[in-house]
Amino acid sequence: MEPEHAEVVARLSEGQRAIFLLRHEGGLRLSDIAETLELSRETVRTQFARAALKLQHELRAFRPERDEA
């Protein structure tokens, strides 16, 4: 994982970070994550979606701005 990505992932809540890493780094399916963490699949799906949106938003700060012509 790129250093700037790791920095942003570290800012997620503990639960969102665990779910994101199990999915992204561990390659687990959401249903497997739900079983592992003893959460409902819907909770895992929601927390993963929230984590992904937060990461997308936060990582925009690391992108160079495009020149508008």
C-alpha positions as CSV (number, residue, x, y, z in Angstrom):
1,M,0.0,0.0,0.0
2,E,1.3,3.4,-0.9
3,P,2.3,5.6,2.1
4,E,-0.3,8.2,1.4
5,H,-3.0,5.5,1.2
6,A,-1.8,4.0,4.5
7,E,-2.0,7.4,6.1
8,V,-5.6,7.9,5.0
9,V,-6.6,4.3,5.9
10,A,-5.2,4.9,9.4
11,R,-7.7,7.8,9.8
12,L,-10.7,5.5,9.3
13,S,-12.6,4.3,12.4
14,E,-11.3,1.1,13.9
15,G,-14.2,-0.9,12.5
16,Q,-14.1,0.6,9.0
17,R,-10.3,0.1,8.9
18,A,-10.7,-3.6,9.8
19,I,-13.4,-4.2,7.2
20,F,-11.5,-2.3,4.5
21,L,-8.2,-4.1,5.1
22,L,-9.9,-7.5,5.3
23,R,-11.5,-6.8,2.0
24,H,-8.8,-4.9,0.2
25,E,-5.6,-6.5,1.6
26,G,-7.1,-9.9,2.7
27,G,-9.3,-10.4,-0.3
28,L,-12.2,-11.7,1.8
29,R,-15.8,-11.5,0.6
30,L,-18.1,-9.3,2.6
31,S,-20.0,-12.3,3.9
32,D,-16.7,-13.8,5.2
33,I,-15.8,-10.6,6.9
34,A,-19.2,-10.5,8.5
35,E,-18.8,-14.0,9.8
36,T,-15.2,-13.3,11.0
37,L,-16.2,-10.1,12.8
38,E,-19.5,-11.5,14.0
39,L,-21.5,-8.6,12.3
40,S,-24.4,-8.7,9.9
41,R,-23.5,-8.7,6.2
42,E,-25.5,-5.4,5.9
43,T,-23.4,-3.7,8.6
44,V,-20.2,-4.8,6.8
45,R,-21.5,-3.7,3.5
46,T,-22.5,-0.3,4.9
47,Q,-19.2,0.2,6.8
48,F,-17.1,-0.8,3.7
49,A,-19.1,1.6,1.5
50,R,-18.6,4.4,4.0
51,A,-14.8,3.7,4.3
52,A,-14.5,3.6,0.5
53,L,-16.2,7.0,0.1
54,K,-14.1,8.5,2.9
55,L,-10.9,7.2,1.3
56,Q,-12.0,8.5,-2.1
57,H,-12.6,11.9,-0.7
58,E,-9.4,12.0,1.4
59,L,-7.2,10.8,-1.4
60,R,-8.3,13.7,-3.7
61,A,-6.0,15.9,-1.6
62,F,-3.0,13.9,-2.8
63,R,-3.9,14.2,-6.5
64,P,-2.3,17.1,-8.3
65,E,-4.9,19.6,-9.6
66,R,-5.5,19.4,-13.3
67,D,-4.8,22.4,-15.4
68,E,-8.0,23.6,-17.0
69,A,-7.6,24.8,-20.5
